Structures are given as C-alpha cells and as structure tokens.
C-alpha cells in the first residue's frame, strides 16, 4: 500500500503543495506542510504538488518503507494513514 509522506526535516514551509492540492495537504502547528488525506493518490494535482516541492520532501512511499524510516534516528518523518472512522 502506498501512503503520502512528508519528511519534516526537509520541509521548509513554502506552501507550494498546499496551494496546488488542498485535498491532500494543509499547514501543521509549526507552519510546515502536513498530509491530511491518503485517499485518491493518483490525481494530477497530487503529482504536481509532489513535483513542485523545492526540497523534495514529499513522496509516495510503501508503508513498510515509511515505518522503517521512523525508527531511524537520522530521519524525521511524519506518516499519516487516513482511516474511515
């Protein structure tokens, strides 16, 4: 399963992804981008948002890859898996 991931240590808070794709991104409390949805990951807007990131902080990743990075102290990731509650 693919999930949308932002590497917080790379995000500079420029907001490009948010302005391009408000369905998947919003601001967090620190003024950085956060993932708000992992639904419909094949949209043109999402592709454009990922490609617009000046620091390449956004990626579509396999769930197992993202969780491996969380346990690695040299990386700070912020995976969010949307659930229907």
N, C-alpha and C positions, 0 to 999 in steps of 0.2 A: 504494500500500500504506500502510495506517495503522500507526503504531507508537505505543506508550505512551511519554511523555516527562515527566520532572520537571525543571523549571527550578530548578536548585540554588540560584541566588541568591534565590529566593522561598521555598524550603522552610525551615520553622522547626523541623522535627524533632518535631512534636507526636505523630506516630504514628497519627493517625486512619486514614489509608489502610491501614496495616499491620494494624490491629486489625479493619478491615472486610473486607480482601481479601488474605489471606496468600498467595494463589496468584500475585499479581502484584507484591507489594511486600515489602521487607524493609529492615532497617537497613544503612547503609553504615558504613565505618570512622569517619566523622566524626559519627555519631549522627543522620544525615539519612536520609530515605527513598530507596530505590533501586528501580528496576524490575528484577524478576527473570524476567519472562516477557512475551512479546508474543503468546502463544497465547490463543485464545478471548477476544477483546476485546469481545464482546457480552454479557457477563454482567451480571446485576443488581448483584452485589457490586462489580464494577469501576465501574459507573455511580455507585453510592452512594459509593464511595471518592473518585472524582473530585469529586463534588459536595460531599463533606464537607471538602475541603481549605480551611482558613481563609484561605489566601493565594493560592488558585487557581494553585498551582504545577504541577498535574498536568493533562496534556491528551493527547488523541489527535490526532496530527498526521500529515500526509502526510510520507513520508520526505524528500522534497526540501525541505520547509519546515524540518524539524529540522536538516538538514545546512547549510542557509543560515544558520541562527542560530549554529551552531558557529563559523563564520568571522567573525561579528560580535563584535568585542571588547567591546561593551557588554552582551552577554548571555552567561550561562554555562549551558549545557545539558548534559545527561548522557544522550544517547540510548543505548539498549541494544537491539540487534536479536538476538533469540533465534535460534539456529541448531540444527539437529539434527546434532550431531557424535557 
